Amino acid sequence: MMKKRILATVMMAVMTTSMLAACGGSEEAASTDAPAEDALQLALVMDGSINDGGWYADCYAGGVRASEDYGYELAYSENLDQADFVTAIREYAAEGYDLIVLSGNNFEDAVSQLHEEFPETHFAGVNFGLEAENVTAMGYNNKQGGFLGGAFAGLMSETGVVGFIGGTDMQPTLDGASGFEQGAKYVNPDAQAVSAMVGSWNDVAKGKELAISQATTVNADVIFAWAGSSNQGIYAGCEEAGIHALAEPLDGLDSSAAVYGSILMSNEALIYDVAGKVAAGGYVGTTNYADASLMNFGRYNDLVGEDVVAELESILADLASGAIVVE
């Protein structure tokens, strides 16, 4: 298990050191400035890399922002295998961490085993469904996020076939795929939406393979990448096949020339919010799933016309107001 600790007082120097560190093993970034005994502590526990340019980088940004603004001592473990989930979480909780943030609902079983054992630690999981006094479930309405991607893809597609590639077939991803199909058909009732799962959030080669497959076997020409670090492979596959992609949860325009644009559903904002509540004291866990009113579109490729942008903004407003309901 790779574990790194970052102190807010030396954040920028340690960030540089930790990003250059080799993956694997256990290590901590050194500092001559020890944290105060009563300093708040926040740990990020992730099954992907903070350098993925997407999901995990977004989670990490939330931790960094909370460290800077609320004074948390920040530590993180990345690229964890599922067999190590309980051990990693238990280690942080046993050390007395105030807040442990989990990057996805594949950590939910581990937290369900541990949260009662460590009542003084607050656990916050992205896309969790678990409810407890010291557990916060947070995320976005994935059907609405998928709908925006489907509408975007449908408006840009020339073949009428659009694709969705997710990481694993957990419920939030399935919800995204369902919303994607509804969004594509909202703008084009004759659209065909296909979906596939990488089976991992970190398999770049498989992501590329699936993107090429969707392009060559069913003639998909726009693919919504919803697969964490695997998104980089999806973009590469789209480039090779001569088709286009959509990114999430961050602005992925600079990731590839194939990217038309992005659906923004920031984990950073969710993590920063719960960190502030825990820092204030007396916080009791809740379920916090943001709707389309907190979503947005990133920058657009020059190939995306003003008429498409206007249509997308109208759809986003209708989703936020409830005028469009995603089943």
C-alpha positions as CSV (number, residue, x, y, z in Angstrom):
1,M,0.0,0.0,0.0
2,M,1.3,3.4,-0.9
3,K,0.7,6.0,1.8
4,K,1.7,9.6,1.7
5,R,1.3,12.4,4.2
6,I,1.2,16.0,3.4
7,L,1.3,18.9,5.8
8,A,-0.5,22.1,5.0
9,T,2.4,24.2,6.0
10,V,4.6,22.7,3.3
11,M,2.0,21.8,0.8
12,M,3.5,22.9,-2.4
13,A,7.0,21.4,-1.8
14,V,5.6,18.1,-0.7
15,M,3.1,17.9,-3.6
16,T,6.0,18.1,-5.9
17,T,8.0,15.5,-4.1
18,S,5.1,13.1,-3.8
19,M,4.1,13.3,-7.4
20,L,7.6,12.3,-8.4
21,A,7.7,9.4,-6.0
22,A,7.5,5.9,-7.4
23,C,4.4,3.9,-7.1
24,G,4.3,1.0,-4.7
25,G,5.5,0.5,-1.2
26,S,4.7,2.7,1.8
27,E,6.2,6.1,2.2
28,E,5.6,9.5,3.8
29,A,6.7,12.9,2.7
30,A,9.2,14.3,5.2
31,S,8.8,17.7,6.8
32,T,10.6,19.6,9.6
33,D,7.2,21.2,10.5
34,A,5.3,18.6,12.6
35,P,1.6,19.1,12.8
36,A,0.1,20.4,16.1
37,E,-1.2,17.6,18.3
38,D,-4.7,18.9,17.9
39,A,-4.5,19.4,14.1
40,L,-7.3,18.0,12.0
41,Q,-6.4,15.0,9.9
42,L,-7.9,14.0,6.6
43,A,-7.1,10.9,4.6
44,L,-8.0,10.1,1.0
45,V,-8.2,6.4,0.2
46,M,-8.3,5.7,-3.6
47,D,-8.1,2.8,-6.0
48,G,-6.6,5.0,-8.7
49,S,-3.9,7.6,-9.2
50,I,-4.0,11.3,-8.3
51,N,-2.2,11.9,-11.6
52,D,-5.0,10.5,-13.7
53,G,-6.2,13.9,-14.8
54,G,-9.8,13.0,-13.9
55,W,-11.7,11.3,-11.1
56,Y,-8.9,10.7,-8.6
57,A,-7.1,14.0,-9.4
58,D,-10.4,15.7,-8.7
59,C,-10.7,13.9,-5.3
60,Y,-7.1,14.9,-4.5
61,A,-7.8,18.5,-5.3
62,G,-10.7,18.5,-2.8
63,G,-8.3,17.2,-0.1
64,V,-5.6,19.8,-1.0
65,R,-8.2,22.6,-0.9
66,A,-9.5,21.4,2.5
67,S,-6.0,21.2,3.8
68,E,-5.2,24.8,2.7
69,D,-8.4,26.3,3.9
70,Y,-9.3,24.3,7.1
71,G,-5.8,23.3,8.2
72,Y,-6.1,19.6,7.8
73,E,-3.0,17.4,7.8
74,L,-3.6,15.6,4.5
75,A,-2.6,12.0,3.8
76,Y,-3.5,9.7,0.9
77,S,-3.3,6.2,-0.3
78,E,-3.6,5.6,-4.1
79,N,-3.8,2.7,-6.5
80,L,-5.1,0.3,-3.8
81,D,-6.3,-3.2,-4.7
82,Q,-9.7,-4.2,-3.2
83,A,-7.9,-6.7,-0.9
84,D,-6.2,-3.8,0.8
85,F,-9.2,-1.6,1.4
86,V,-10.0,-2.6,4.9
87,T,-6.4,-2.5,6.0
88,A,-5.8,1.0,4.6
89,I,-8.9,2.5,6.1
90,R,-8.4,0.8,9.5
91,E,-4.8,2.1,9.7
92,Y,-6.0,5.7,9.2
93,A,-8.9,5.3,11.6
94,A,-6.7,3.7,14.3
95,E,-4.3,6.7,14.0
96,G,-7.2,9.0,14.9
97,Y,-7.9,10.6,11.6
98,D,-10.9,13.0,11.8
99,L,-12.1,12.4,8.2
100,I,-11.5,9.6,5.8
101,V,-12.7,10.1,2.2
102,L,-13.3,7.2,-0.1
103,S,-13.1,7.7,-3.8
104,G,-16.0,5.4,-4.8
105,N,-18.7,3.1,-3.7
106,N,-16.5,0.1,-4.2
107,F,-15.2,1.0,-0.7
108,E,-18.7,0.9,0.9
109,D,-18.4,-2.7,2.1
110,A,-15.1,-1.9,3.9
111,V,-16.6,1.2,5.6
112,S,-19.6,-0.8,6.7
113,Q,-17.3,-3.2,8.5
114,L,-15.3,-0.4,10.2
115,H,-17.4,2.7,10.9
116,E,-19.0,1.4,14.2
117,E,-15.5,0.4,15.5
118,F,-14.3,4.0,15.0
119,P,-17.2,6.3,16.0
120,E,-14.9,9.3,16.4
121,T,-13.8,9.1,12.7
122,H,-16.1,10.5,10.0
123,F,-16.2,8.5,6.8
124,A,-17.3,10.2,3.5
125,G,-17.7,8.1,0.4
126,V,-18.3,9.3,-3.2
127,N,-21.4,7.5,-4.6
128,F,-22.1,5.7,-1.3
129,G,-25.5,4.6,-0.2
130,L,-24.5,3.7,3.4
131,E,-26.2,5.8,6.1
132,A,-24.8,6.2,9.6
133,E,-24.1,9.0,12.1
134,N,-20.4,9.0,11.1
135,V,-20.8,8.3,7.4
136,T,-21.7,10.8,4.7
137,A,-22.8,9.5,1.3
138,M,-22.1,12.1,-1.4
139,G,-22.2,12.4,-5.1
140,Y,-24.2,13.6,-8.1
141,N,-27.4,12.6,-9.7
142,N,-25.6,10.2,-12.2
143,K,-28.7,9.8,-14.4
144,Q,-28.8,13.6,-14.9
145,G,-25.0,13.6,-15.6
146,G,-25.4,10.8,-18.1
147,F,-28.4,12.6,-19.7
148,L,-26.2,15.6,-20.4
149,G,-23.5,13.5,-21.9
150,G,-26.1,11.6,-24.1
151,A,-27.6,14.9,-25.3
152,F,-24.2,16.3,-26.1
153,A,-23.2,13.1,-28.0
154,G,-26.5,13.0,-29.8
155,L,-26.3,16.6,-31.0
156,M,-22.7,16.0,-32.3
157,S,-23.1,12.5,-33.8
158,E,-23.3,12.2,-37.6
159,T,-23.9,8.4,-37.6
160,G,-26.7,8.5,-35.1
161,V,-24.8,5.9,-32.9
162,V,-23.2,7.1,-29.7
163,G,-21.3,5.1,-27.1
164,F,-20.9,5.1,-23.3
165,I,-17.9,3.4,-21.7
166,G,-17.9,3.0,-17.9
167,G,-15.5,1.7,-15.4
168,T,-17.3,-1.1,-13.6
169,D,-21.0,-2.0,-13.5
170,M,-21.7,-0.5,-10.1
171,Q,-25.0,1.2,-9.8
172,P,-23.8,4.8,-10.2
173,T,-22.2,3.8,-13.5
174,L,-25.3,2.0,-14.7
175,D,-27.3,5.1,-13.8
176,G,-25.0,7.1,-15.9
177,A,-25.4,4.7,-18.8
178,S,-29.2,4.8,-18.4
179,G,-29.2,8.6,-18.4
180,F,-26.9,8.7,-21.4
181,E,-29.3,6.7,-23.5
182,Q,-32.2,8.9,-22.5
183,G,-30.3,12.1,-23.3
184,A,-29.3,10.8,-26.7
185,K,-32.9,9.9,-27.6
186,Y,-34.1,13.2,-26.2
187,V,-32.3,15.2,-28.9
188,N,-32.6,12.4,-31.5
189,P,-35.4,9.9,-31.1
190,D,-33.8,7.7,-33.7
191,A,-30.4,7.6,-31.9
192,Q,-28.8,4.3,-31.0
193,A,-26.9,4.3,-27.7
194,V,-24.5,1.4,-26.9
195,S,-22.6,0.9,-23.6
196,A,-19.7,-1.2,-22.3
197,M,-17.8,-1.5,-19.1
198,V,-14.0,-1.6,-18.9
199,G,-14.2,-3.8,-15.7
200,S,-11.7,-1.5,-14.0
201,W,-11.2,2.2,-13.4
202,N,-7.5,1.9,-14.2
203,D,-7.2,-0.2,-17.4
204,V,-6.0,2.2,-20.1
205,A,-5.5,-0.6,-22.7
206,K,-9.0,-2.0,-22.2
207,G,-10.5,1.5,-22.5
208,K,-8.7,2.0,-25.8
209,E,-9.8,-1.4,-27.0
210,L,-13.5,-0.8,-26.2
211,A,-13.5,2.7,-27.9
212,I,-12.1,1.2,-31.1
213,S,-14.6,-1.6,-30.9
214,Q,-17.6,0.7,-30.6
215,A,-16.3,2.8,-33.5
216,T,-15.6,-0.2,-35.8
217,T,-18.4,-2.6,-34.9
218,V,-21.5,-0.4,-34.5
219,N,-20.2,2.8,-36.1
220,A,-20.4,4.9,-32.9
221,D,-18.8,8.3,-33.6
222,V,-19.1,10.0,-30.1
223,I,-18.2,8.2,-26.9
224,F,-18.8,9.4,-23.4
225,A,-15.8,8.3,-21.2
226,W,-17.0,7.5,-17.7
227,A,-14.2,5.2,-16.6
228,G,-11.7,7.1,-14.3
229,S,-8.1,6.6,-15.3
230,S,-9.3,4.3,-18.1
231,N,-10.6,7.5,-19.8
232,Q,-7.1,8.1,-21.2
233,G,-7.3,4.9,-23.1
234,I,-10.8,5.8,-24.4
235,Y,-9.5,9.1,-25.7
236,A,-6.6,7.3,-27.4
237,G,-8.9,4.8,-29.0
238,C,-11.1,7.6,-30.3
239,E,-8.1,9.3,-31.8
240,E,-7.0,6.1,-33.5
241,A,-10.5,5.4,-34.8
242,G,-11.0,9.0,-36.0
243,I,-14.0,9.7,-33.8
244,H,-14.7,11.9,-30.8
245,A,-15.1,11.7,-27.0
246,L,-16.8,13.5,-24.1
247,A,-15.0,13.7,-20.7
248,E,-16.1,13.8,-17.1
249,P,-15.9,14.7,-14.2
250,L,-13.3,17.4,-15.0
251,D,-12.6,19.5,-18.1
252,G,-10.8,17.1,-20.4
253,L,-10.4,19.3,-23.4
254,D,-6.6,19.3,-23.1
255,S,-6.4,15.5,-22.7
256,S,-6.9,14.8,-26.3
257,A,-7.8,16.4,-29.6
258,A,-10.6,13.9,-29.8
259,V,-12.5,15.5,-26.9
260,Y,-15.5,17.6,-27.9
261,G,-16.1,18.8,-24.3
262,S,-16.9,17.7,-20.8
263,I,-19.6,17.3,-18.2
264,L,-18.4,18.8,-15.0
265,M,-19.4,17.0,-11.8
266,S,-16.7,17.9,-9.4
267,N,-15.7,15.6,-6.5
268,E,-13.5,18.5,-5.3
269,A,-16.6,20.5,-4.3
270,L,-18.2,17.6,-2.5
271,I,-15.1,16.7,-0.5
272,Y,-14.4,20.4,0.4
273,D,-18.0,20.7,1.6
274,V,-17.9,17.7,3.9
275,A,-14.4,18.7,5.2
276,G,-15.7,22.1,6.2
277,K,-18.6,20.5,8.1
278,V,-16.4,18.1,9.9
279,A,-14.0,20.9,10.8
280,A,-16.8,23.0,12.3
281,G,-17.6,20.1,14.7
282,G,-20.7,18.3,15.7
283,Y,-21.4,17.1,12.1
284,V,-23.7,14.1,11.7
285,G,-23.5,12.0,8.6
286,T,-26.1,12.6,5.8
287,T,-26.8,11.8,2.2
288,N,-25.7,14.6,-0.1
289,Y,-26.4,14.0,-3.8
290,A,-26.2,17.1,-5.9
291,D,-28.5,17.6,-8.9
292,A,-28.0,19.3,-12.3
293,S,-28.0,22.7,-10.6
294,L,-24.4,22.0,-9.5
295,M,-23.3,20.5,-12.9
296,N,-22.0,22.4,-15.8
297,F,-20.2,22.0,-19.1
298,G,-16.4,22.6,-19.6
299,R,-14.7,24.2,-22.4
300,Y,-15.7,23.2,-25.9
301,N,-13.7,22.0,-28.9
302,D,-13.8,24.5,-31.8
303,L,-15.9,21.9,-33.7
304,V,-18.8,22.4,-31.3
305,G,-21.1,25.0,-32.9
306,E,-22.8,27.9,-31.0
307,D,-26.2,26.3,-31.8
308,V,-25.2,23.1,-30.0
309,V,-23.8,25.1,-27.0
310,A,-27.1,27.0,-26.8
311,E,-29.1,23.7,-26.9
312,L,-27.0,22.1,-24.2
313,E,-27.4,25.1,-21.9
314,S,-31.1,25.0,-22.4
315,I,-31.2,21.3,-21.5
316,L,-29.1,21.9,-18.4
317,A,-31.4,24.6,-17.2
318,D,-34.4,22.4,-17.8
319,L,-32.8,19.5,-15.9
320,A,-32.0,21.9,-13.0
321,S,-35.6,23.3,-12.9
322,G,-37.2,19.9,-13.2
323,A,-38.7,20.6,-16.6
324,I,-36.9,17.5,-17.8
325,V,-37.2,14.4,-15.7
326,V,-34.8,11.6,-16.1
327,E,-36.3,8.2,-15.3
